[in-house]
Amino acid sequence: MKILNLIHVMVAQAFYRWAMREINPMHPDLPRIMQRQQELADKAQRIFPVRSFSR
C-alpha cells in the first residue's frame, strides 16, 4: 500500500509542477496549488522519511 501511495504522490507532484509552469502568476488558484504542493511534499516525507546515516 505504501508503494501505491508513493506513486500517487509522485504523479500528483509532477502534475502540480507542470501546473505551476503553465499557470498565470496572477491566477486566483495559485495559493491553493502552492499549498497542495507543500501537503504532497509532507505526505511523501511521512511515507518514506529521510533517515540520517550519521551515528
C-alpha atoms as one frame of an Amber mdcrd trajectory, in Angstrom:
protein
   0.000   0.000   0.000   2.919   2.321   0.711   4.088   1.943  -2.871   0.665
   2.915  -4.259   0.574   5.967  -2.005   4.078   6.931  -3.093   3.167   6.542
  -6.781   0.083   8.686  -6.239   2.140  11.391  -4.512   4.794  11.360  -7.229
   2.249  11.660 -10.043   0.394  14.428  -8.209   3.649  16.301  -7.567   4.538
  16.057 -11.253   1.109  17.411 -12.173   1.422  20.362  -9.811   4.948  21.138
 -11.068   3.537  21.214 -14.598   0.597  23.369 -13.465   2.966  25.870 -11.832
   4.866  26.222 -15.101   1.709  26.725 -17.150  -0.442  28.857 -14.866  -0.626
  32.629 -14.960   1.140  34.045 -11.857  -1.958  36.131 -11.118  -4.365  33.177
 -11.246  -6.607  33.046  -8.151  -5.902  29.320  -7.579  -2.144  29.806  -7.280
  -2.056  29.867  -3.438  -4.144  26.688  -3.337  -1.780  24.957  -5.776   1.237
  26.002  -3.706  -0.447  24.745  -0.531  -1.242  21.407  -2.172   2.368  21.064
  -3.326   3.530  21.507   0.272   0.973  18.993   1.538   2.193  16.443  -1.017
   5.817  17.044  -0.046   4.900  16.491   3.607   2.981  13.333   2.725   5.934
  11.970   0.745   8.168  12.695   3.734   5.799  10.766   6.021   5.621   7.802
   3.636   9.391   7.471   3.278  11.166   9.563   5.898  14.727  10.609   5.159
  16.965   8.970   7.715  20.285  10.337   8.782  23.118   7.849   8.486  25.368
   9.603  10.974  25.840   7.884  14.298
